[in-house]
Amino acid sequence: MAKEHVKSWTIGDVTVSRIVEIWDFQDDIRMTMPEATEEEVLALDWLHPHYATPDGRQRMNFQGFVVQAPGRTIVVDSCIGAGRDREFDVFCDLPEGFLQDLESLGISREDVDTVMCTHLHFDHVGWNTYKDPATGEYLPTFPNARYLFGETEFEAWKHIRNDGHHNPNHMIECVDPIVAAGMADFIDVGHEIASGEDWGIHCEPSHGHTPGHVHVRISSNGQDAVITGDLMHHPMQCAMPARTATFDMDKEAGRQTRVGFVEKYADSGVLVIGAHFAEPTAGHIVTGDDGQTWFKGLGL
């Protein structure tokens, strides 16, 4: 995308950086919340101007993250990928800026030791691989990394990819080559990704969006953060977590997950980093004087 969109947050000894592939994508709020209306968006003053347009449309990013901890470099959700053919034009034939932005942080693809996929949708696994220009073959992008796929998630996708409702291309291009190369580890929903003397990074279960979806919790020196994955797509869902989400495969489970997430993290002081949140991407879920929860982006 562009180096100016790379942004980092520090959680104790751990740094989380955002790498954006699609910046400020705007669409009808129903893309995320099918029962929501433009009038509801306009009524929530805190959404404006960062998370909503003046006419009540949502604003969002498509982005991945890199987590740097002492001795560890971890990519969390590798976004869409360059030069891909996907269902919607906005995701097709993207440039190769992801790796350049990674390099702007002083990180080469050889430095990455772990790739953590919160789930296996196309916009969270894209840079798992790259297309070899000489052979046209898809190869692992991060040659020294172990790729972490949820075991429940991976097993479910064996069936989802062939159900006639989901295009399997991203699995063929971005997941199968990793498994074939013997670089995949299949993990449980509470997996500890990495830890040190005063820090730890682990998964927390949040199924519903997909059958084995997880989010990533980071703790270091008394500070905490969480990378949401797709348990929510837009900050409006912090105020209305019980609303149905368009892209949840199990809509009731997804609803319960969001409600539980907001209850757990509201007023907790934990930094919430929204996988698709526009700028400010990171902030806190807080309870207002009216008793309603909302998302307060950093700096707002």
N, C-alpha and C positions, 0 to 999 in steps of 0.2 A: 504494500500500500504506500506508505510514506513514513520516513523516520519521525516526522513531527507527530505522528499518531502513536508512536511507541511511548508507553508510560509505565512507570514502576512505582510499587508501594513496598515499604519495608515493614516486616513483622518480626521484631527481634533480630535474630541473625539470618532471617530468610527474606529474600527479595522476590516479589512476583511482578513480572512485566507483561504488558499487553502487546500483542502483535495483531494488527487489524488487516483483514483482507477486503472487507466491504465496509466503508465508513458511511454512517448516517443514511442507512436504507430507510425509506419512508413508505408506509403502506397503511391501508385501512386497519384500524385497531382489531377488527374481526379476524385478521390473519392470526392473531395470538389468542384473543378472547372472543369466541363467536357470539356471545350474548351481550357484549359491551356495545356502547354507542358513542358517536362523536360527542354528543351532549355530555356524557359522563366524563369523557376525557377533558373536555373544556372546563368542566366544573371543578376538576382537581388542579388547583392553582400550582401546586408543587411540581407538577409534571412539566410546566412551561418555564422557559422555552427549550430546555435541554432534552426532554424525553417525548415531546409532542409538538406538532406543528400548530400554527394558529387556527387551522380548520379542523383540528381534532384527529389528525392522523398520528400514528405512532412513529417514533424514530428509534432505530436500533443499529447495532453493529454485528458483523460476523467476524469473529476474532478467536485467536488462541492465546495461550499463556505459557510463559517459561518461568519455572520456579528454581531459584538458585539458593542452595543451602550449603553449609560448609562441606566441601568435597563432593557436592552433588549438583547436577544440572538436569532438570526434569521438564519435559514438555507436557503440558496438560491440554489435551484436545488440539489436534494439529490442523484444524480449520478445513478449508475447502480443497486447496491444491491448485496448481497452475495448469492451464491448458486442458481442462477437463470438459467433457460433454455431459451436462447434467440436465435435469428435467426443465428448469427455468433458465432463461437467457442470462439473467443477472449472475448466475453461478458458472457460466461457461467461459472458457478461454481467458481465465484470469491471468495476470502477469506473475512473474516469479519473485515478487518483492518480499515474500515471507522470509526466505533465507537471508536476504539482504538486511532486513530489519533485525533478524536474529544476530547477524554479524555486527550490526551497529551497537549491540550490547557487549561486544567482545566475545561472542559465542560462535564457534564454528559447528557445523553439523556433526563433526567428529567428537565434539565435547559433550554432546548429549548422552547421558547414560541410561535414561529412562523415558519412555513415552507412555503416559497414562491417558487412556481413553475413558471418559465418563460413560460413554455409550457409543453405539456404532452407527449413528446417522452420518450421512455423507459429509456434513459440514463440521464434523469433529474428528475425522480420520484422514482427511485429504493429503496432508503432507507426511503421512506415514511412509509414503512412497513417492518416487519421482519417475518420470518416463525417460529412459535412456534414449537420447536422440539417435544413437547409432543403430540400436536394435528394435526400438519401440517397446521394449520390455519394461515393466514396472518393477523397480528395485527399491529396497529399504533406503529411505532418506538419511537415517541416522545409523550409520554402520556399527557403532559401538554400543547401541542401546538395547535394553530389553523392553519389549512392548507389552504393556499390561492391559489385557482384555478381561472384563468380568466373565467368569465361567457361565453364570446364568444367562448373561447377555449373549455371549457367543453361541451357546447352545440354542437359544431362542432364534437367533438369526439364521441358523441352518434351515429353519422352516419359513421364517419371514421372507427370506430372499427368494423363495420359490412359491410364494402364495398368490402370485398374479397381481398383487396390489402394490408391490414395491419393486423399484428398479434395482437389480442386483449389481449394477456396474461398479458402484463404489466398493462393494465387498470384493469383487473380482480384482479391482485395481489396487485397493488400499489395505485390505486385510489378508486376503489369500496369500499374497507374496510374502508377507511377514511370517505367516504360519509355515509356509513351504520352506522358508529359510531357517526355521528352527529358532526364531527370535522372539516368539510369543510366550508369555506366561499367563495362565488362566487363574484369576484370583477370585477370592470371595468378597462379599460386599463390605466387610470391615477390614480389608487388607491394610497393613502398615506399609506404606510406600517407601519411606525412609525415616531415619531418626538419628539423633546425635545426643550429646550430653544434655543440652538445654533446648532441644527442638524436636519436633516430630511432624510428620505428614502422613495422614491416613485417609482412607475412604469411609464415607458414611452412606448407608443405603437410602435410596430415594426413588424406588421403582414407581412406575406409572407412565411416565413419558415413554419409556421402553421397559421391557420386562426385568432388566437387571441394572437399571440406571443407578449411578452413584454420584455423590459430590465429594469434594476434596477439602478436608479440614487441615489447617496449618496452625501449629502452636509453637511459640518460641519466646522464652524469657518473659513469660506472663502476658504476651500479646497473642491475639488469635485472629484468624481470617478463614473464610470459606469461599471456594470457587464453586458456583452453583451448578455447573452443567446446565442442562435444559429442564430442571425441575420448575423453572420459570424463565420466561423470555423477556419480559418487560416489567419495569418497576411498578406499573399499575397493579400487577398481581400481588405486590406486597400489601396493598390496600384491600384487595378483593381475592384472597387466596382460595376461597371456596368456589369461585367461578370455574366453569369448565374451560379447559385449555384445548385449542384446536388440534394440536399435534400430539397430544397424549394418546398412546395406544390403548391404555387402560384408563379411561377418563375418571372413574371413581377413585382408583388408587392414586392417580396423579393429584386429584383434588385433596385427598387426605394427606398426601406427602407435603403439598404446599402449605396447608393449614398447620401441620405439625412443624414445618420448617419456620414459618413466621412466628408461631408461638415460642419456639425454642430460641430464636435469635433476636426477637424484638427486645430492645432495651438491654441487650446483653453486652454491648461494647464490642462485639465481634465484627470485624470488617467483612462486609459482604461484597464479593466481586462477582458481578452478574455476567454470565457468559455471553449474553447478547446485549447487555445494557450499553446505551450510548454514553457519551461523555457527560458527566462523570460516571465512569463504569463502576467505581468502588464507593461504598458509603455504608450507612447503617440503617437498619430497620428500627424505627422509633415509634412511640405511641404519642399522639398529639393530645392536647388538652381536651379534645372531644372524645377521647378514648379510641380513636381510629388509628390504625397502623399506617405508616407510609415510609417511603424510602428517601433518606436525606443523603444526597451525593456529597462526597467530600468537596469542601470549598463553597457549598451552597448555604 
